[in-house]
Amino acid sequence: MDLTIEEVIEKIIQVTKKSKEEVLQLIEKEKEKFGGLLTSFGAACVVANNYGIKL
């Protein structure tokens, strides 16, 4: 997986039609859910996976 976090965010936006702000909020919620153990990139990948987005 050689994607950047911005590319992951863009894929999420394209599939979900959510705003960048909404996607960033989803990423922050995932980070909180995992007690800060996930990086922003890791949380973005979890959000993508939750929407069935293959990275």
Secondary structure as UniProt FT lines:
FT   HELIX           5..16
FT   HELIX           20..33
FT   TURN            34..36
FT   HELIX           40..50
FT   TURN            51..52
//
